[in-house]
């Protein structure tokens, strides 16, 4: 008995050729080829460089990320450039809001009155013969207090073909700010050129205005032009908060690179852990110029102190035990400008600074030592530390070239392709 007895017996294999179908030389060759492909793929994966950009918010990580594309990637599309055009115009409005509010907080409105009284002869082209005080009052009404009821100029809706236009990728807030810029760009220019606003700018650290946006403010007519198309420099200094992990791939001197950019604000750091797996190198970015500034998200926390604490936690994280960590002390150009008017030792966290004031080299050495002190290992290779200006393409070309060489050599050592020292 048995239920399976009714099934036909399996057919016997044909005589003579069965070995060729189930094995033999052809099958063995195919197997070896597959194994060879897998081994080559494994070696390629081991040689691939995975770089992670870390650091506090506004340290310049995203600018370095953009420089990688300038140096090694493809050109920006018109859609990209339109987005950055909207962002640039929006950045000007954001900076103007902060500076106007700060002018009032500093009690400099009387200075503006005196300056306006002295300026009887205005420059040709000024909007409706407007004085700096009138410009300030108008911008406060529309940008800060929201009490204005009419626009200064046509924002470009009718009869104006604007190359940038609107960009859905930039977001609603940025597009609205960009439209306000087109309506008030001449008013912003008048106030920006005033002597009083220069005093406010000198104290900008208190309101966290992005230092590099001075270049936008000095070039308002170009950015307001209907033919405006963002330059590479405009793209590099555009401030867009990073709120997600962004990755781009490059092939540099025959080696595959993957670079990851992540948000630096405290609320974004929980996403970092997703990028820690199999990281070849970490580039930690800290802004030298932020020694006298506070965090945007925590007004009582010094930005440089935050960077030092973050660097310590990254260096001592088990996930990076076998990972090369490079330090970029960024914004050296802004640091050189700032130390002329802002004493390092006057900042409470850095009151132990004993070097001369206004000395760039001593200031850089002091902060470099502060970061070195964060490391458990006292053997610090200075080749892994760079003083950078992320917006300077020539500077970054040199730095990134030497950095990629260091990272490739370290990766080859770990992979066994290059003998360790």
C-alpha positions in Angstrom: 0.0 0.0 0.0 1.0 3.6 0.1 -0.3 6.7 -1.6 2.9 7.4 -3.6 2.8 4.1 -5.5 0.7 5.5 -8.3 3.4 8.2 -9.3 5.6 7.3 -12.3 9.2 6.5 -11.5 11.7 9.2 -12.5 13.3 8.7 -15.9 16.8 7.4 -15.9 19.4 9.8 -17.2 20.5 9.2 -20.8 23.7 7.3 -21.2 26.9 8.9 -22.3 26.4 12.7 -21.9 25.1 13.0 -18.3 28.5 14.3 -17.0 28.5 17.3 -19.2 25.2 18.7 -17.9 25.8 18.1 -14.1 29.5 19.1 -13.8 32.6 18.6 -15.7 35.1 21.2 -17.0 32.6 23.8 -18.3 30.8 23.9 -15.0 34.0 24.2 -13.1 35.2 27.1 -15.3 31.9 28.9 -14.8 32.2 28.5 -11.0 35.8 29.8 -11.0 34.7 32.8 -13.1 31.9 33.6 -10.6 34.3 33.3 -7.6 36.8 35.5 -9.4 34.1 38.2 -10.0 33.1 38.0 -6.4 36.7 38.3 -5.2 37.3 41.3 -7.5 34.0 42.9 -6.3 35.1 42.3 -2.7 38.5 43.9 -3.3 36.9 46.9 -5.1 34.6 47.4 -2.2 37.5 47.3 0.2 39.3 49.9 -1.9 36.3 52.1 -2.0 36.5 55.1 0.3 33.5 56.0 2.4 34.0 59.5 3.8 31.7 61.0 6.4 31.5 64.8 7.1 30.8 65.6 10.7 30.7 68.7 12.8 28.4 71.2 14.4 25.8 73.2 12.5 27.1 76.0 10.1 30.8 74.8 10.4 31.1 74.5 6.6 30.5 70.8 6.0 28.0 71.4 3.2 30.3 73.9 1.6 33.1 71.2 1.5 30.5 68.8 0.1 29.7 71.2 -2.6 33.4 71.8 -3.3 33.8 68.1 -4.0 31.3 68.4 -6.8 33.0 71.5 -8.2 36.4 69.7 -8.2 35.4 66.1 -9.1 31.8 66.0 -10.1 29.4 67.2 -12.8 28.2 70.8 -13.5 25.1 72.1 -11.9 21.9 71.9 -13.9 19.8 75.0 -14.5 17.3 73.6 -12.1 20.0 73.4 -9.4 21.1 77.0 -10.1 17.5 78.3 -10.0 17.2 76.8 -6.5 20.4 78.4 -5.4 19.3 81.7 -6.9 16.2 81.6 -4.7 18.3 80.6 -1.7 20.8 83.4 -2.2 18.0 86.0 -2.3 16.4 84.5 0.7 19.7 84.5 2.6 19.9 88.3 2.1 16.4 88.8 3.5 17.2 86.6 6.5 20.4 88.5 7.2 18.7 91.8 6.8 16.0 90.8 9.3 18.6 89.9 11.9 20.7 93.0 11.3 17.7 95.3 11.5 16.5 93.8 14.8 20.1 93.9 16.1 20.4 97.6 15.2 17.3 98.3 17.3 18.6 96.2 20.2 21.9 98.0 20.2 20.1 101.4 20.4 21.7 102.7 17.2 18.6 104.3 15.8 19.9 107.8 16.8 23.1 107.2 15.0 21.1 106.4 11.9 19.1 109.6 12.3 22.4 111.6 12.5 23.8 109.9 9.5 20.6 110.4 7.5 20.7 114.1 8.4 24.2 114.4 7.1 23.4 112.7 3.8 21.6 115.4 2.0 23.0 114.5 -1.4 22.2 110.9 -2.1 23.8 108.6 -4.7 22.2 108.5 -8.1 19.7 105.6 -8.4 18.6 105.6 -4.7 15.0 104.5 -4.4 12.7 107.6 -4.1 15.6 109.7 -2.5 15.4 107.5 0.5 17.6 108.1 3.6 19.2 105.2 5.6 16.7 105.9 8.4 13.8 105.7 6.0 15.1 102.5 4.6 15.5 101.1 8.1 11.9 102.1 9.1 10.5 100.5 5.9 12.4 97.2 6.4 11.5 97.0 10.0 7.8 97.4 9.1 7.8 94.7 6.4 10.5 92.3 7.5 10.4 92.4 11.3 7.3 94.0 12.8 5.0 92.9 9.9 3.1 96.2 10.1 3.6 97.3 6.5 0.6 97.4 4.1 2.2 98.1 0.7 5.2 96.9 -1.3 8.2 99.1 -2.2 8.6 97.8 -5.8 7.1 95.3 -8.2 8.5 92.0 -7.0 8.7 90.7 -10.5 5.2 89.2 -11.1 4.2 91.4 -14.0 6.2 92.5 -17.0 9.5 91.1 -15.7 11.1 87.9 -16.9 13.3 86.7 -14.1 15.7 83.8 -14.9 15.7 82.5 -11.4 11.9 82.7 -10.8 10.5 80.3 -8.2 12.0 76.9 -7.2 9.8 74.3 -5.5 13.0 72.6 -4.3 13.9 75.7 -2.3 10.7 75.5 -0.2 7.9 78.0 0.4 9.6 80.1 3.0 12.7 80.7 0.8 10.6 81.5 -2.3 8.5 84.0 -0.3 11.7 85.6 1.1 13.1 85.8 -2.4 10.0 87.6 -3.6 10.4 90.1 -0.8 14.0 90.6 -1.8 13.0 91.6 -5.3 10.5 94.1 -3.9 12.9 95.7 -1.4 16.4 95.1 -2.8 17.1 98.8 -3.3 15.9 99.6 0.2 18.2 96.9 1.6 21.1 98.3 -0.4 20.6 101.8 1.0 20.6 100.6 4.6 23.5 98.2 4.0 25.7 101.0 2.7 25.1 103.1 5.8 27.9 103.7 8.3 25.6 102.7 11.1 25.0 99.3 9.6 28.7 98.7 9.5 28.7 99.1 13.3 25.9 96.5 13.5 27.8 94.2 11.2 30.9 94.3 13.5 28.6 92.9 16.3 26.9 90.3 14.1 28.2 87.4 16.3 25.4 88.1 18.8 22.7 87.3 16.2 24.5 84.5 14.2 24.4 86.2 10.8 26.3 84.0 8.3 29.7 85.8 7.8 30.1 84.9 4.1 26.7 86.5 3.3 28.5 89.9 3.3 29.5 89.0 -0.2 25.8 88.8 -1.2 25.0 92.1 0.6 27.9 93.8 -1.3 26.5 92.6 -4.6 22.8 93.3 -4.3 22.2 94.8 -7.8 23.7 91.8 -9.6 21.6 89.3 -7.5 18.4 91.4 -8.1 19.0 91.5 -11.9 16.4 89.6 -14.0 19.4 87.9 -15.7 20.9 86.8 -12.5 22.4 83.3 -12.7 24.3 82.1 -9.6 28.0 81.8 -9.9 30.0 78.9 -8.3 30.9 81.2 -5.4 27.2 82.0 -4.9 26.4 78.3 -4.7 29.2 77.7 -2.3 28.1 80.4 0.2 24.4 79.7 -0.1 23.0 78.6 3.3 20.6 75.6 3.1 20.2 73.7 6.4 21.0 70.0 5.9 18.1 68.0 7.3 18.8 64.6 5.8 21.8 62.4 4.9 23.1 63.3 1.4 25.5 61.1 -0.5 27.4 61.6 -3.7 29.9 59.4 -5.5 33.2 60.4 -7.2 36.0 58.6 -9.0 39.3 60.3 -8.0 42.6 59.0 -9.5 41.0 55.6 -10.1 39.5 55.2 -6.7 35.8 55.3 -5.9 34.8 57.8 -3.2 31.4 58.1 -1.4 31.0 61.3 0.6 28.2 61.7 3.1 26.9 65.0 4.4 24.7 65.2 7.5 23.0 67.9 9.5 25.1 69.3 12.3 22.4 70.8 14.5 21.6 68.9 17.7 18.3 67.7 16.4 19.9 66.2 13.4 22.6 64.2 15.1 20.4 61.2 15.9 20.7 60.5 12.1 24.4 60.2 12.2 24.4 56.6 13.6 22.9 55.4 10.3 26.1 56.4 8.5 28.7 54.9 10.9 28.8 51.5 9.2 32.1 50.7 7.4 33.2 54.3 7.3 36.8 54.7 5.9 37.4 58.2 7.1 35.7 61.0 9.1 36.3 64.6 8.2 35.4 66.6 11.2 34.8 70.3 10.4 35.0 73.1 13.0 34.8 76.8 12.3 37.7 78.8 13.7 35.6 82.0 13.5 32.9 80.8 15.8 34.8 81.2 19.1 32.7 84.2 20.0 29.3 82.9 18.8 26.5 80.8 20.3 24.5 78.0 18.9 21.3 78.9 16.9 19.5 76.1 18.8 21.0 76.9 22.2 21.7 80.5 22.8 23.8 80.0 25.9 26.2 77.4 24.4 29.4 78.6 22.8 29.8 77.2 19.3 33.5 76.4 19.6 33.0 74.6 22.9 30.2 72.6 21.3 32.6 71.7 18.4 35.3 70.6 20.9 32.9 68.4 22.9 31.5 66.9 19.7 35.0 66.2 18.4 35.9 64.4 21.6 32.8 62.2 21.4 33.5 61.3 17.8 37.2 60.5 18.3 36.4 58.3 21.3 33.5 56.5 19.7 34.0 52.8 19.3 32.5 52.9 15.8 35.5 54.8 14.6 38.2 52.8 16.4 39.8 51.8 13.1 38.7 54.8 11.1 41.0 57.7 10.0 39.7 61.0 11.5 40.8 64.2 9.9 40.2 67.7 11.3 39.4 70.7 9.1 39.7 74.0 11.1 37.6 75.9 8.6 36.7 79.6 7.9 40.3 80.7 8.3 39.6 83.8 6.3 36.7 84.9 8.6 38.9 84.1 11.6 41.7 86.4 10.3 39.1 89.2 10.0 37.4 88.6 13.3 40.4 88.5 15.6 41.1 92.1 14.6 38.1 93.2 16.6 37.1 90.3 18.8 39.7 89.1 21.4 39.9 85.4 22.0 40.7 85.8 25.7 37.7 88.0 26.2 35.5 84.9 25.6 35.0 83.1 29.0 35.6 79.6 27.7 38.9 80.7 26.3 40.2 83.1 28.9 43.3 80.9 29.2 44.5 82.2 25.8 47.9 83.8 26.5 49.0 84.7 23.0 49.0 88.2 21.5 45.8 89.7 20.4 45.1 89.9 16.6 47.7 87.2 15.9 46.4 84.7 13.4 49.1 82.0 13.8 49.0 82.0 17.6 45.2 81.9 17.5 45.1 79.0 15.1 47.8 77.1 17.2 45.8 77.7 20.4 42.6 76.2 19.0 44.5 73.4 17.2 45.9 72.4 20.6 42.5 72.5 22.1 41.3 69.9 19.6 44.4 67.8 20.1 43.7 67.7 23.8 40.4 65.9 23.1 42.3 62.8 21.9 43.1 59.9 24.1 46.1 59.1 21.9 48.8 61.7 22.3 50.4 60.7 19.0 48.7 63.2 16.7 49.8 63.4 13.1 49.6 67.0 12.0 49.1 65.8 8.4 45.6 64.9 9.5 44.9 68.5 10.5 44.1 71.2 7.9 43.4 74.9 8.3 40.9 75.6 5.5 38.7 78.1 3.7 35.9 76.0 2.3 34.7 78.7 -0.1 38.2 79.0 -1.7 38.2 76.4 -4.5 42.0 76.6 -4.9 42.6 76.0 -1.2 40.2 73.1 -1.1 41.7 71.5 -4.2 45.0 71.3 -2.5 43.5 70.2 0.9 41.2 67.5 -0.7 43.9 66.2 -2.9 46.3 65.6 0.1 43.4 64.3 2.2 42.4 61.8 -0.5 46.0 60.5 -0.7 46.2 60.1 3.1 42.8 58.3 3.3 43.7 56.0 0.4 47.0 55.0 1.9 45.4 54.4 5.3 42.7 52.3 3.7 45.2 50.2 1.8 47.2 49.6 5.0 44.0 48.3 6.8 43.1 46.2 3.8 46.5 44.6 3.6 47.3 45.9 0.2 50.0 48.2 1.6 52.4 47.3 4.4 51.9 49.1 7.7 54.7 51.3 9.0 
